Amino acid sequence: MTVRIERAGAVATVVLSRPEVRNAVDPTTAAELYQAFVEIDQDEGVAVAILFGDHGHFCAGYDLKALATGEGVSWGDSLHFGNESGDPPLGPLGPTRLQMSKPVIAAVAGPAVAGGMELALWCDLRVMETEAFMGVYCRRWGVPLLDGGTVRLPRLIGEGRALDLILTGRKVTADEALRIGLCERVVPSGQAHAAALALAQDIARFPQACVRSDRRSTLGQAGLSERAALEQEFAISAPVVLAESVTGAQRFSGGKGRHGDREDI
């Protein structure tokens, strides 16, 4: 197995481990990544997931040696976008077409390039080590972005900046990634997973119905008019008032979390 799941309370880390190819993904690994995230999404004991590449490499993209043999080239529509059985859709790198119901954080050490960058873009948040980097390195080999890169990158950093990275295939350092909004945290070398775990555990402390409803509304508003987005927000979030908000307000009234205290909640 090149993929394993490590659990720490309400946080599950999906670890990609193919060090001999800098964690590049072949069809077998893609299927394992996909199944790992399907399992996590269905596990009510998990509140937040982390994607982490073992041995100092996040992911070098699709395994070009596998591609050179023609392996995976014959993907059909059913593999990409689901099938009649209603199975969640499978992307070339695995989970990149899944719509997770809970947050996923990318813990990036070393390269997150080509399809590896697309995996990081699929996550909600990205924590990068100072020596980590991204880039559309597949530009050199005539391999297109098939795992959401042309969709998620411009939505995240804007069309002009996205085209700069997509057309040139240049290296993007952690400092630049933070500056242009391609990542949300930069941490010292060797600390990506620990920092992502601390962030995930912080998120997992909160009432999860509210976390998930706000996340769902935020991700679902793209392309909607303001009115339609507001209507959707209310439809998604109003039930949470009965499920969690009243009891949360009662805890506050009882003295919890006063003066901005985030610990005693």
Secondary structure, 3 states (H helix, E strand, C coil): CCEEEEEECCEEEEEECCHHHCCCECHHHHHHHHHHHHHHHHCCCCCEEEEEECCCCCECCECHHHHHCCCCCCCCHHHHHCCCCCCCCCECCECCCCCCCCCEEEEECCEEECHHHHHHHHCCEEEEECCCEEECHHHHHCCCCCCCHHHHHHHHHCHHHHHHHHHHCCCEEHHHHHHHCCCCEEECCCCHHHHHHHHHHHHHCCCHHHHHHHHHHHHHCCCCCHHHHHHHHHHHHHHHHHHHHHHHHHHHHCCCCHHHCCCCC
